[in-house]
Amino acid sequence: MDNQYSYYNPNETEGNTSNGTTFYNNGQGDDGKTPKKKKEHKKMPKAVAVTGLALMFGVVSSATFLTTNYVGTKVLKLGTTQKSTSTTSTSAVTSNASLTKTSSVVTSDVSSVVENVMPSIVSITNMSVQEVQNYFGGTSKQESESAGTGIIISQNDSELLVVTNNHVVAGSDTLTVTFADGNSVEANIKGTDSEYDVAVVAVPLDSISEDTKKAISVATLGDSTELKVGEPAIAIGNALGYGQSVTSGWISALNRNISTDDGTSSSLIQTDAAINPGNSGGALLNMQGEVIGINSAKYADSAVEGMGYAIPISKAQPILEELMNRQTRDKVESENAAYLGVVTADLSTEAIQMYDMPEGAFVIRVEKNSAAGKAGIQKGDIIVSFDGQTVSGKDDLESKLAYYASGETVDVVVSRADNGEYVQKTISVTLGSKN
């Protein structure tokens, strides 16, 4: 996304809508007669018209713009342009990390639940470089700082593993994790899945002080398939980037499908526990202190209150298991960075819906004698996966490439039009160099 805030834009029409919103007009009463003067009452509107609903991902940014940017109502993501760092790819760290579940005694004391869970919640700061268009049609680069939340879910022999939203870490140049005791360390992206909006961040254990290790803990995961509407819920997150805060409410609905400019988020948990910018990636808890969801989005409109959404933990668990056991990578120095040799563009929501196209990076040109060209990637292909990671668009593909060196061989999955239908094809690509 091109900005620090993300908005859902549900398709909405007047009258009784599929999302339960009803629009009314003010009237004069059932009989249409004018009341007698001695019984005159001030008319009260039966309902207010609700317009302009949008959903906002829980990411808050403190960026200072160096040039004029634009403000839109489309779905906007965090930083889009990466700058290379002076690090090189690390060796593969293969782990057998896994997610475990335990049960605890049910309590109605929110403060007690929060006290036990807070050591497993972290703040995440994303430093990124963005391209901003100016009045003259050119672009310039600016640094941007964004804030989100993460949950410590596991650890292997060398790393502490933290789950968050993909949009919290998207476009990152530097990631910093701040623990419950206030200490901060740099972290690396271990793996992402843009389709489900989840990511796993790895913090090297040798960068964490012994005092901090004693102050933190691994969160306990619950079973979101057993949730019932009306159950209490607690949300913890780095609201507005001010540090961890706590809100509570209820499970309002289950299996919500929300339409966005980037597609549809399905089977979400709806809660009235306040979820604000910066809460993205934080924990939605039951009263046993178990994580039942990953906070992701909320309705953003002055006429709407108490409609936040979380990714069910049971739905995310298989994806997290795979991401946790991936190789952890650092960004590659620019002279050694991988080059695919394609020019790509993002697909509009309208095109995806009209032509039944998959989400991904649309190839508009393949450079001659490039890695992509030699492997068989063609103009018109849609790159949907890179080295086992889903690709949501142009910026997402570029962000992933920054962690690979020239000469590495990866599997690239493309969707290719075939007799009016898109068929997936896996292509092995030996990455080249831009130099």
N, C-alpha and C positions, 0 to 999 in steps of 0.2 A: 504494500500500500504506500501511497505517496505522502502521508502525513501521520501524525502520532495518534490520531483518533480514528476509530473504525465505527461505521454506522450501518446497522441493518436497515433496510428499506423494504418493509413488507408491502406487498401489493394490497391496496386497500380501496374499497369502493363504498359508496354510501349505501345505507340500509343495513340489513342483517348480513354481516360478513362471515367468512369462514373462520375468522379468529375470534368470533364472539362479540365484536364491537358493534353496537347499534347506534344509529344516528336518529335523532328526533327533531321535530319542529315545535316551537312554542304555539300553543293554541288558546282558545277562549273557553274551554270547557266542553263537556260532552254534548250539551244541548245547544251550544252556540248562542245562547241568550246573554244579553248584557245584565249584570247584577244590578239590583236596586241600589240607589245611592246610599241609603242608611246602612246597607250591608256591604258597602264597597270594600274590597280588599285589594291590596297590591298583588299583582300577578307575579307568580314565581315561575321561572322556566322549568319545564319538566326535566330537561337534561341539557347539558352543554354539548355542542357539536365538537367532536374530536377530529382533529385533522393533524396531518404532518407527523405521523408516528415514524419513528426510526429507532433502530437498535444500535447501541454503541458498545464496541469491545472495550474491556476494562484496561486500557493503557493510557497513561497520562504522560504528557511531554512538557519539558521545560526548555524547548529549543528557542534560541534567539535568532531570528531570520536576518541574514545579511542582505538579502534581496527580497523583493516583493513576491510573496507567494499567493496562491489563490485558495479560497475556501470553497469547497463543494459539498454536496450531499451524497456523493457516491461512497462506496465502501473504500476506505483509505487504510493503508498499512503503514508500518514503521519504515525506517530508512530504506532507500532503494539502491544506493550506490555504495560499494565497498571500497575501502582503501587497504592496500596490502600492508602487512606487518612484517617485522624482521624475524619472524619465527619460521621454522621449517616443519614439515610433517613429522609427527611422532611415530614411533613404531606401534604396531597394532597392540592394543590392550584387550585381550579376549577375556571376558568374565563369564561367570555363571550366575550373575545376579538374578534374583527372582523376587517376586512380590509375594508376601505372606499375609495371611489374615489371622487375627485373633479376636476373641470376644472379651468384653469387659463389662463391669456392672453398670446397669443403666442408672443414671442420676438426672435429676431435674435442676441441678446446680450448674448454670452456665459458666460461672466463674471457675469452678473446679475443672470442667471440661477444657476450658481455654488454657488454664494453667498447665495442664498435662500436654496439650497439643502444641502450644506456642513454640517450644524449642525445635519443632520440626518445620516451622515456617520461615522462609527467607525472603528478603527483598532482592530484586534483580534490577540492575541498572544497565541499560543498553546505550552505549555510545556508538553512533553511526555517522556516516557521511551521506548527505542527500544532495541530489541535483535539483536546483530550483530554477524555474523559468523566469526570465525577467521581461520587462516591457518591450524590449527590442527583439524578442524571439530567441535570444540566446539562453544559455544555461550557465549556472555557476554552482560551485560546491559549498556546502555548509555543514558544520558539525551539529549534531542533534543529540540530546540526552533524553531518554525515555525510561519510565519506571514501570515495573510489574511485580509479580509475586511468584514464588515457587514453593514446592513441597518436597522435603527430603523423603525419598521413598525406598532407597536401598544404598548399599555400598559393596564394592568389591575390594580386592587386595590393594588397590592403588587409588581408588576414586570414591568420592561421595556423589551419589546420583540424585538429581533434582528434577522433578517434572514441572513443566509450565506450559503456557500456550505457545504455539508456533509464532503467532503474531507478536508476542513479547520479545522474541529473539531475532525476528526477521530483519535482515539488513544490518546485523550487528558488525561493528568493527572491534569493539571491546565489550566483554560482558563482565560485570562485577556482581558477586553474590555477597550480601550482608546478612550475617547470622543474628540470632536472637540476642546475643551478648553485645552486638554493635560492631564486631570485627568484620572486615571486608577482605575478600580475596578475588582474584581474577579466575574466570571459569571458561570452559570450552563447550561448544555445542557438540553433543555426542550423536544426536540424530533428531530428525524432524519428520513430521507427517502433516503436510498442509491440508490434506483432505479432512482430517479429524481435528485439526488445529491443536496438536500436541507436540511437545518437544522435550527431550531429555538433555539436561546440562550436567557436565562432569566437572567436579572440583577436585583437583589433586589433593590427596590426603596429606602429603608432605608440605603443603602450603598452609595447612590449618594448624594453629597453635594447640598445644595440649589443653590449655584452659578452655578454648572454644570447643574442642572435642568433648569435654566434660559437660558443656552447657547445652549441647544440641542432642537431638534424638531422631530416630526414624519413625515416620508416621505409620499408623496402623490403618490398613485399608478395610473398608466395609464391603457389603454386597448391595449394590444399587438395584439389583433385580428384585429385592425384597421390600423396597420402599412402598409406602402407602401415602396417598394424598391425605394431608392433615397432620402428618408427623412434624415435630419440631425440627428446625435446622439452624445451624450456626455457620456464618461466613466469616473467614479471616483473610485479610489481604492488605496490601500496601496502598490504601486508598489515597489518591491524589499525590502519591509519592511522599507522604508525610511520615511513613512508618506503619507498622502493623496496627490495624484497628479491627474491632469485633462488632458484628451485627447479628441479630437473630430474627427468626420468623418461622415460616412453615413451608412444607412441601406443598406448593399450590397446584401443580399438575405434573404429569409424567408423559414422556414420549411426544414432546412438542416438536413440530417441524417448522423451522423458521426460514423464510426466503430472504436472501441477501443478494447484493449485486454480484457476488462471487459464486452464487449457487444456493444450495439449500443445506442447512444444518439440521440434522434429523435426530429424533429420539432424545431431546434434551430434557433436563430436569428444570421445571419452573419453580422459583421460590420468591417469596416476598421479603426475604432478608436483603437488606440494602446492599447492592453491588455497584461500586463506583469506579471511575477511571483509576487504574492502578491495581485494582483487585484481580485483574486477569491473571490466571495461573494459580490463584489462591485456592484454599480448601473450603469445600462445603461439607460440613460435618453433621453426623447424627448425634443424639444425646449420649451415646456411648464413647464419643470422641473418635470415631472412625471416619475416615475420608470416604464420602459417598459420591463426590463430584468435584470437578475442576472448574472453578468459576470462569466464565467466558464472556458474557455479554449482558446487557440490560436494555430495556426500552429507554430512549432518551427523548422525552417530551414533557413539557410542563403540565400537560393534562393527564399524564400517566404516572402512577406510583406503584411500587411494589411488584415489578415484573422483571426479575433477573433470571439468568439461565446458566446452567452448568452442564458440562459433559459428564455423563454417568461413568463412574470409575470402572464398573464391570465391563462396559463397552470399550473403554480405553485400554484395559489391562493387557490384552494380547498384543496391541501395538506397542505399548510401553515395554513389554518383555523383549520384543525384537529390538527396539531402539537402545535399550540398556546394554545389550550385548554386542553392539556395533563397535567398530574401531573408533577411538577418539582421535580427532584430527585438529591440528593447528592450521592457521592460514599459511599458505606457501608464499615464499618470497616472490616478488613480481617477475624476476628473471627466470624462475623455475615453474611459474604458474601454468596450469593446463589451459589449452585453447581448443575449443571444439570446432570452430570455423563455421558457425551459423549466425545468421541475423534473425532474431525472433521478435514476436510482438504478442501482446496480450489479446485474448479473445473477449469480445463484449458479451454481456449476459444475453443480449438479444440474439446474437449470432449462435451462441451455444444452444439456446432454446429453439430457435427457428430451424436450424439445420441439424439438431440433435448431435452436436459436437461435444467431445469430451473436454474437460478443463485441462489446460496445460500451456506450454510455450509454442506458439504457432510459428513454423519455419517459413520465412518469406524469402530467404536467400541462403544458398549453400556455397561457400567459397570454394573456388577451384583448388584441387589438390590438398584440401583441408582434411583433418581427421574425420569429420562427419561425412565429407564427400567420398573418401576412400572406403568408409565402412558401409555406405549405402543409404545414408539419411538423405531424404529428398525434399525439395520445395513442396510446401503444402502439408508435410507431416506435422503432427502435433506431439511434441515431446511431453509425455505424461509421467515418466519416471526416470531417475538418474541414480544409478548404483543402488537400487532398491528403495529409494526415497521418492515419494510423490512430488511432482512438480506442478505448482499452481499457476505459474506464468513466467514471463521474461525475467523479472528481477529475482524470482526464486531460483531459477536455473543459474543465473550469474552468481548468486550468493553461494550456491553449492559448489560451483566450479572453483571458487577461490580457495577451497580446501584440498584440491587435488594438484598433483605435479604432472608435468609433461612426461609422457612415457608410460603412465599407468593405463591399464586396460579395465574398462568398466562396461557394464550392461546398460544400454539406453533403450527404454521402451517407448515406441512411437505408435500413435494411432494414425492409420493411413486410409484414405477414402478408397473404397473398392465397391463399384457398382451401387453407389448411393449410400453405402454403409461404411462406418469406420471400424477397421479391424486392427487389433494390436499386433505389433511385431517387435520382438526383442533383437537388438542389434549390438554386437560386441564392438566397442570403439577403443582404439589405442589413442589416447589423448595427445595432441600435438603441442607445439609451442608457438606463441605469437611472434617471438623474436626470430 
